[in-house]
Amino acid sequence: MRAMKQYMIIIQSCVFRTRYLVAARYVLTACLMVFIMAASAAAADDWVKLGDRYVSIDTDKDEIPVSLLKGKFTKIKLKAKGNNIFISNVTVIYSTGASDLIPVLGLLKEGEETRELDLRGKERSIKKIEMTFKRIPNLKGMAEIIVYGKR
């Protein structure tokens, strides 16, 4: 009888350990999945919105001030929203006062983005972005141009 009780205690302890290990495995797997999802979301979120402007028919040049708190960037891209925009060029003025003139010269259709525009040097803090553009007149209404930066 005593041997039977000892045998039952051993079995119960093995069952408890097995359940504990299974539960621990589930918790570790869940934590790992959350970590992977957060890392992939951070990698996909390298593009940061730097600013936007509404473009009217009579406007041909505008600038978007960029807060230095947004960080340093290696590339920018532009997106048209609401209407088509013809973009001539983009001038990026850095926090140091230096500037880059980036010729774009092309029609950016509503919903489209430009190619990634490389900034000279390594990561750079942007003070403002000047754009020369023309909205294509039609009955669709206002056009918005959005600028994104990649870290």
KEKOLLO-376454 format. One record per residue: residue in one letter; x, z, y of N, C-alpha, C in turn. Coordinates in steps of 0.001 Angstrom, whole numbers, plus 524288, in hexadecimal, padded with zeros to 5 digits. Example, Ala and Ser with C-alpha at 12.3 -4.5 7.8 and 13.67 -1.06 7.14 Angstrom:
BEGIN
NODE, res, nu, nw, nv, cau, caw, cav, cu, cw, cv
NODE, a, 83386, 81E78, 7E9C6, 8300C, 81E78, 7EE6C, 83390, 81E78, 7F31C .
NODE, s, 83232, 81BA8, 7F736, 83566, 81BE4, 7FBDC, 83264, 81EBE, 8001E .
//
This chain:
BEGIN
NODE, res, nu, nw, nv, cau, caw, cav, cu, cw, cv
NODE, m, 8032E, 80000, 7FB5D, 80000, 80000, 80000, 8035E, 80000, 804EA .
NODE, r, 8077B, 8032A, 804AF, 80AF9, 8037B, 80921, 80DA8, 7FE38, 80A0A .
NODE, a, 80F38, 7FB97, 80603, 811B3, 7F67B, 80671, 80DE3, 7F28E, 808C9 .
NODE, m, 808F6, 7F309, 80762, 804F3, 7EF8A, 80979, 80458, 7F046, 80F5A .
NODE, k, 8047E, 7F52C, 81133, 80410, 7F640, 816D0, 808C5, 7F408, 819B9 .
NODE, q, 80D69, 7F4BC, 8178B, 81215, 7F2A2, 819FA, 811D7, 7ECA8, 81A3B .
NODE, y, 80FF8, 7EA52, 815F3, 80F6C, 7E4A2, 815CD, 80B99, 7E2C9, 819F1 .
NODE, m, 8073B, 7E58B, 81AA8, 80353, 7E421, 81EA2, 8058F, 7E4BE, 82424 .
NODE, i, 8089D, 7E8C7, 8250A, 80B0A, 7E99F, 82A2E, 80ECF, 7E524, 82B67 .
NODE, i, 811DB, 7E392, 82775, 8158B, 7DF3E, 8283A, 81298, 7DA39, 82971 .
NODE, i, 80E6A, 7D929, 826A4, 80B54, 7D46F, 8278F, 808F2, 7D48D, 82D04 .
NODE, q, 806C4, 7D914, 82E95, 80466, 7D97F, 833C9, 80884, 7D8AB, 8380D .
NODE, s, 80D1E, 7DAD1, 83744, 81133, 7DA29, 83B36, 812FA, 7D478, 83B78 .
NODE, c, 8134B, 7D1C6, 83709, 814B9, 7CC32, 83709, 8108A, 7C8F4, 839BD .
NODE, v, 80B8F, 7CA2D, 838BE, 80741, 7C759, 83B40, 80770, 7C82F, 84126 .
NODE, f, 8085E, 7CD1F, 842C9, 808AC, 7CE4D, 84857, 80D2D, 7CB51, 84AE1 .
NODE, r, 811C1, 7CB4A, 84856, 81643, 7C87A, 84A72, 8152C, 7C2A8, 84ACD .
NODE, t, 812B3, 7C080, 846D7, 81173, 7BAF0, 846DB, 80DBE, 7B9A1, 84B52 .
NODE, r, 809A5, 7BCD4, 84C02, 805EF, 7BBF0, 85047, 808A6, 7BC71, 8558D .
NODE, y, 80C17, 7C041, 85607, 80EFA, 7C116, 85ADE, 81270, 7BC61, 85C0C .
NODE, l, 81537, 7BA73, 85809, 818A0, 7B5F0, 858D3, 81581, 7B10B, 85A36 .
NODE, v, 81105, 7B045, 857C1, 80DBE, 7ABC3, 858FD, 80BD4, 7AC21, 85EA0 .
NODE, a, 809FF, 7B0CB, 8602A, 80823, 7B186, 8658A, 80C95, 7B0AE, 8696C .
NODE, a, 8112F, 7B2AF, 86828, 815B3, 7B200, 86B9C, 81721, 7AC40, 86C03 .
NODE, r, 816CA, 7A964, 867B5, 817F7, 7A3CE, 867C6, 81426, 7A0E6, 86B53 .
NODE, y, 80F18, 7A241, 86B0E, 80B33, 79FC8, 86E6F, 80C4D, 7A0EC, 87433 .
NODE, v, 80DA5, 7A5C0, 8755A, 80EC6, 7A735, 87AC6, 81399, 7A44A, 87CC2 .
NODE, l, 817B2, 7A409, 879A0, 81C69, 7A13A, 87B39, 81B60, 79B69, 87BE4 .
NODE, t, 81847, 7992D, 87868, 816F0, 793A3, 878DE, 813DF, 7929D, 87DE1 .
NODE, a, 81021, 79608, 87F0A, 80D07, 79566, 883D5, 8107D, 795D8, 888AC .
NODE, c, 81408, 79998, 888B4, 81799, 79A36, 88D2A, 81B15, 79569, 88DCC .
NODE, l, 81CFB, 79352, 88987, 8203D, 78EAE, 889BB, 81D38, 78A00, 88BD1 .
NODE, m, 8185C, 78963, 88A2C, 8152A, 7850F, 88C0E, 81425, 78582, 891E9 .
NODE, v, 81312, 78A42, 893CA, 81234, 78B14, 89962, 81729, 789C7, 89C6A .
NODE, f, 81B9A, 78B65, 89A73, 82096, 78A46, 89D06, 82198, 78465, 89D48 .
NODE, i, 820A7, 78195, 89905, 8217F, 77BEE, 898E1, 81DCE, 77929, 89CA0 .
NODE, m, 818D9, 77AD4, 89CC1, 81511, 77865, 8A043, 8168D, 77959, 8A5F2 .
NODE, a, 8185D, 77E0F, 8A72E, 819F5, 77F45, 8AC88, 81EC1, 77C15, 8AE12 .
NODE, a, 8226C, 77B6E, 8AA75, 8271F, 77864, 8AB9A, 825C8, 772A8, 8AC65 .
NODE, s, 8224D, 77092, 8A93C, 820E0, 76B0D, 8A9E0, 81DBA, 76A43, 8AEE1 .
NODE, a, 81A7D, 76E0F, 8B063, 81792, 76DA3, 8B544, 81B4A, 76DCB, 8B9E6 .
NODE, a, 81F45, 77106, 8B998, 8231D, 77153, 8BDD3, 82637, 76C3D, 8BE35 .
NODE, a, 8277F, 769EE, 8B9B9, 82A60, 764FA, 8B9C6, 82707, 76094, 8BBF8 .
NODE, a, 82200, 760A2, 8BABE, 81E86, 75C94, 8BCB9, 81D5C, 75D58, 8C281 .
NODE, d, 81E48, 76212, 8C46A, 81CFC, 76367, 8C9C9, 821BA, 762F1, 8CD62 .
NODE, d, 8257B, 75FA5, 8CC04, 82A0E, 75EE1, 8CF55, 8289F, 75C5B, 8D484 .
NODE, w, 8245E, 75960, 8D4B7, 822A7, 756C9, 8D987, 81F68, 75A88, 8DCC1 .
NODE, v, 820E9, 75B47, 8E197, 81E55, 75EDE, 8E52A, 81C11, 75BBC, 8E9B3 .
NODE, k, 81746, 75CEC, 8EB2B, 814EE, 75A42, 8EFA5, 8178E, 75C34, 8F4A0 .
NODE, l, 819E4, 75887, 8F78D, 81C95, 759EF, 8FC62, 818FB, 7599D, 90119 .
NODE, g, 81506, 75656, 900CD, 81164, 755D4, 90521, 80E41, 750DD, 904BB .
NODE, d, 80AAA, 75026, 90870, 8076F, 74B6F, 9087D, 805BA, 74A37, 90E0A .
NODE, r, 8040F, 7455D, 90EDA, 80219, 74392, 913E0, 7FDBE, 73FAA, 912FB .
NODE, y, 7F9DD, 73FD5, 9166C, 7F5CC, 73BD1, 9166B, 7F79C, 73766, 919EB .
NODE, v, 7F6C6, 732A4, 91822, 7F89A, 72DFC, 91ADA, 7F3E5, 72B2A, 91D1E .
NODE, s, 7F3E9, 72A56, 9223E, 7EFB5, 72755, 924A9, 7F19B, 721BE, 92581 .
NODE, i, 7EE10, 71E54, 9270E, 7EF6D, 718CB, 927B5, 7F381, 71801, 92BFA .
NODE, d, 7F332, 71B11, 93034, 7F6C0, 71A35, 9349C, 7FBF2, 71D23, 93423 .
NODE, t, 7FC9E, 72070, 93040, 8017E, 7235B, 92FA0, 80554, 72033, 92C63 .
NODE, d, 80A3C, 71FF7, 92E2B, 80E18, 71D28, 92B19, 812DB, 72079, 929C5 .
NODE, k, 81323, 72533, 92BFB, 8178A, 7289F, 92ADA, 815AB, 72E46, 92B16 .
NODE, d, 81780, 73169, 92778, 81605, 736ED, 92767, 81A4D, 739F7, 924AA .
NODE, e, 81A17, 73F0C, 9253E, 81DE8, 7425C, 9229F, 81B31, 746F9, 9200A .
NODE, i, 81DA7, 748DA, 91BF7, 81BB3, 74D67, 9191E, 81FEA, 75196, 91951 .
NODE, p, 81EEC, 755EB, 91C09, 822C0, 75A2B, 91BFB, 822BB, 75CD3, 916A3 .
NODE, v, 82756, 75E55, 914CA, 827D9, 760E2, 90FB2, 82A50, 7663B, 91087 .
NODE, s, 827DB, 76A2F, 90E71, 829E9, 76F7E, 90EE2, 82EDF, 77002, 90BA4 .
NODE, l, 832D4, 7727C, 90DDA, 837A7, 77360, 90AF0, 836C9, 7770E, 9065F .
NODE, l, 83276, 779F6, 90686, 83136, 77D84, 90240, 82FA1, 77A9A, 8FD4A .
NODE, k, 82E60, 7758F, 8FDCC, 82CD3, 7727E, 8F929, 8316F, 77189, 8F593 .
NODE, g, 83635, 7720D, 8F78E, 83AC9, 77184, 8F437, 83DF5, 76CA6, 8F535 .
NODE, k, 84134, 76B5A, 8F15F, 844A9, 766CC, 8F1B0, 842B8, 762AC, 8EDDE .
NODE, f, 84387, 75DBD, 8EF4A, 8415D, 75974, 8EC3A, 8456E, 75537, 8EB49 .
NODE, t, 844AC, 75252, 8E713, 84823, 74DFE, 8E5B6, 84570, 748B7, 8E663 .
NODE, k, 8403B, 748A4, 8E630, 83D3A, 743C3, 8E69A, 83815, 744D4, 8E966 .
NODE, i, 835C9, 740AE, 8EB80, 8307E, 740FD, 8EDA5, 82D61, 73C53, 8EBA1 .
NODE, k, 82846, 73CA6, 8EC06, 824DA, 73836, 8EAEE, 81FFD, 738C1, 8EE4C .
NODE, l, 81D75, 7345D, 8EF61, 818D8, 73430, 8F2B6, 8142F, 73270, 8EF7E .
NODE, k, 80F98, 73455, 8F0F0, 80ACA, 732D5, 8EE3C, 8069E, 73181, 8F247 .
NODE, a, 803CF, 72D3E, 8F157, 7FF80, 72BA9, 8F4C6, 7FA6C, 72DC7, 8F27E .
NODE, k, 7F715, 72FC5, 8F5F6, 7F215, 731DF, 8F43F, 7EDDE, 72FFE, 8F808 .
NODE, g, 7E98F, 72E33, 8F5F1, 7E528, 72CB3, 8F932, 7E51A, 72715, 8FAF8 .
NODE, n, 7E9AF, 7249A, 8FB60, 7E9FB, 71F33, 8FD27, 7EF83, 71D25, 8FC31 .
NODE, n, 7F045, 71817, 8FCEB, 7F569, 715AA, 8FC54, 7F8A2, 71675, 90141 .
NODE, i, 7FDD1, 716F2, 90092, 8016A, 717B5, 904ED, 80625, 71432, 90410 .
NODE, f, 807C7, 71176, 9082A, 80C98, 70E65, 907F1, 810EA, 711B5, 90A51 .
NODE, i, 814D5, 7130F, 90734, 8190E, 71675, 90902, 81DEB, 71327, 90A06 .
NODE, s, 8201E, 713B6, 90EBC, 824E2, 710DE, 91017, 829B5, 713EA, 90E71 .
NODE, n, 82A44, 7189F, 9108E, 82EC0, 71BD1, 90F0E, 82D9A, 72195, 90FD8 .
NODE, v, 83108, 724B5, 90DB2, 8309D, 72A69, 90DF4, 835E3, 72C76, 90FC0 .
NODE, t, 835D0, 72FF9, 91388, 83A94, 7328F, 91546, 83A22, 73857, 91402 .
NODE, v, 83DE3, 73A3C, 9110B, 83E02, 73FC9, 90F9C, 84200, 74274, 9130E .
NODE, i, 8404A, 7465E, 915FF, 843CE, 74962, 9195A, 844B2, 74EA5, 916A9 .
NODE, y, 849A9, 74FD5, 915BA, 84B11, 75495, 912E9, 84BC0, 7592C, 916A4 .
NODE, s, 84C15, 75DCD, 91472, 84CA0, 76286, 917A7, 851BB, 7628A, 91AAF .
NODE, t, 85598, 75FA0, 918E7, 85AA3, 75F55, 91BA0, 85A7A, 75BA3, 92046 .
NODE, g, 85649, 75882, 920BE, 855E0, 754AB, 924EA, 8572C, 74F2C, 92310 .
NODE, a, 859C4, 74EAF, 91EA2, 85AF3, 74981, 91C6B, 855DC, 746FB, 91AA7 .
NODE, s, 855ED, 741C2, 91A31, 85125, 73F17, 91898, 8525E, 73A9C, 914DC .
NODE, d, 84E7D, 7391C, 911DA, 84EB3, 7349F, 90E50, 84A49, 730EE, 90FBB .
NODE, l, 84B89, 72C00, 91095, 84787, 727FD, 9114E, 846C8, 7255D, 90C05 .
NODE, i, 8421D, 725E9, 909D0, 840FD, 723C4, 904A7, 83D13, 71F51, 90546 .
NODE, p, 83ED3, 71A73, 9048B, 83B20, 71615, 904FF, 8377E, 715F6, 90043 .
NODE, v, 8326F, 71597, 9014A, 82E9A, 71567, 8FD13, 82C17, 71005, 8FCFE .
NODE, l, 82A34, 70E31, 90171, 827F5, 7090B, 90240, 82479, 7073A, 8FDC3 .
NODE, g, 81FC3, 70934, 8FDC1, 81C23, 7078B, 8F9B6, 816B4, 709B5, 8FA7D .
NODE, l, 8130A, 70737, 8F7E2, 80DA0, 708E9, 8F808, 80CD9, 70D2A, 8F3F7 .
NODE, l, 80AD6, 71180, 8F5BE, 809A4, 715D6, 8F243, 803B5, 71613, 8F1D0 .
NODE, k, 801B7, 71479, 8ED52, 7FC0B, 71460, 8EC97, 7F9FA, 719DF, 8EBD4 .
NODE, e, 7F506, 71A9F, 8ED0C, 7F271, 71FB4, 8EC9D, 7F339, 721E4, 8E719 .
NODE, g, 7F540, 726B0, 8E6D5, 7F635, 72942, 8E1D1, 7FB95, 72846, 8DF85 .
NODE, e, 7FE87, 72490, 8E1A4, 803BA, 7235A, 8DFA3, 807E5, 726B1, 8E245 .
NODE, e, 80C6C, 72707, 8DFA2, 810EC, 729CD, 8E1BB, 8157B, 72608, 8E235 .
NODE, t, 81907, 72721, 8E5CD, 81DD3, 72413, 8E622, 82159, 72587, 8E194 .
NODE, r, 8257A, 722A1, 8E0FD, 82979, 72428, 8DD39, 82C04, 72931, 8DF3E .
NODE, e, 82F05, 72BB9, 8DC05, 831E0, 73058, 8DDC5, 8362F, 72E95, 8E179 .
NODE, l, 83635, 730C2, 8E621, 83A08, 72F56, 8EA24, 83E5A, 7336F, 8EA30 .
NODE, d, 84309, 731DA, 8E898, 84771, 7357A, 8E841, 8495D, 73708, 8EDA9 .
NODE, l, 84AA7, 73C05, 8EE2A, 84D02, 73DFE, 8F2F8, 852E6, 73E2E, 8F234 .
NODE, r, 855D2, 73CCD, 8F641, 85B86, 73CDF, 8F5D0, 85D79, 7426F, 8F53E .
NODE, g, 861AF, 7430E, 8F273, 863EB, 74833, 8F196, 86126, 74AE9, 8ED20 .
NODE, k, 86255, 74FD4, 8EC83, 85FB7, 752DB, 8E867, 85A8F, 754D2, 8EA95 .
NODE, e, 85907, 7597A, 8E920, 85423, 75BAE, 8EB1F, 8548D, 75C6C, 8F101 .
NODE, r, 85083, 75AC3, 8F3D4, 85096, 75AFF, 8F981, 84BB0, 75DB0, 8FB8A .
NODE, s, 84C40, 760E0, 8FF96, 847C8, 76334, 90247, 845BF, 75F4C, 90641 .
NODE, i, 840AE, 75E4C, 90612, 83E52, 75A63, 9097B, 83BAE, 75D18, 90E16 .
NODE, k, 83CCE, 75B34, 912D1, 83A5D, 75D47, 9178F, 83549, 75A5E, 918B8 .
NODE, k, 8357A, 7551F, 91873, 830C5, 751F8, 9194B, 8317F, 74C8E, 916FE .
NODE, i, 82D27, 749EB, 9164A, 82D22, 744A2, 91430, 82A27, 7412D, 91802 .
NODE, e, 82CC8, 73D1D, 919F4, 82A4F, 7395B, 91D7E, 82900, 73478, 91A62 .
NODE, m, 82462, 7324B, 91B58, 822AD, 72DAD, 91876, 820C1, 72981, 91C3A .
NODE, t, 8220A, 72495, 91B05, 81FEA, 72025, 91DD9, 81C54, 71D57, 91A0B .
NODE, f, 81765, 71CB6, 91B92, 8138A, 71A86, 917F9, 80F3B, 717C6, 91AF3 .
NODE, k, 80BCB, 7154D, 91809, 80742, 712B7, 91A4E, 802DD, 71315, 91656 .
NODE, r, 7FE6F, 714E0, 91824, 7F9E7, 71504, 914B3, 7F774, 70F9C, 91489 .
NODE, i, 7F60E, 70DDD, 90FF7, 7F38B, 708C8, 90F57, 7EDCC, 70969, 910DD .
NODE, p, 7EBFC, 706A3, 914F9, 7E696, 70765, 916AB, 7E2A2, 70567, 912A2 .
NODE, n, 7DEF2, 708C8, 91166, 7DA82, 70772, 90E17, 7D646, 70B8B, 90F13 .
NODE, l, 7D230, 70B65, 90C3B, 7CDD8, 70EFF, 90D31, 7CE0F, 713DE, 909C5 .
NODE, k, 7D285, 714FD, 90767, 7D2EF, 71979, 903E7, 7D3B6, 71EA0, 906CB .
NODE, g, 7D507, 71E7E, 90BB0, 7D5BC, 72359, 90EA0, 7DB6C, 724D4, 90F48 .
NODE, m, 7DC4E, 729DE, 91030, 7E187, 72BEC, 91151, 7E515, 72B93, 90C8D .
NODE, a, 7EA1B, 72B25, 90DA8, 7EE18, 72B4B, 90994, 7F147, 73040, 90A5B .
NODE, e, 7F2FA, 73276, 90622, 7F64B, 73720, 90660, 7FB4F, 735DA, 90376 .
NODE, i, 7FFA9, 73766, 905C2, 804A7, 736BC, 90323, 806C4, 73C27, 901DB .
NODE, i, 8083A, 73CEB, 8FCF0, 80A16, 741FC, 8FB0A, 80FBE, 74156, 8F956 .
NODE, v, 81306, 74518, 8FAE4, 8189B, 744EE, 8F980, 819C3, 7496A, 8F5BB .
NODE, y, 81C75, 74813, 8F17C, 81E15, 74BDC, 8ED8F, 82400, 74BF8, 8ED4B .
NODE, g, 82641, 7507C, 8EC19, 82BDA, 750F7, 8EB6B, 82D11, 75314, 8E607 .
NODE, k, 83162, 75140, 8E3CA, 83308, 75312, 8DEA2, 837CE, 75680, 8DF37 .
NODE, r, 83796, 75AF3, 8DCA5, 83BF8, 75EA2, 8DCEC, 8402B, 75D36, 8D91A .
//
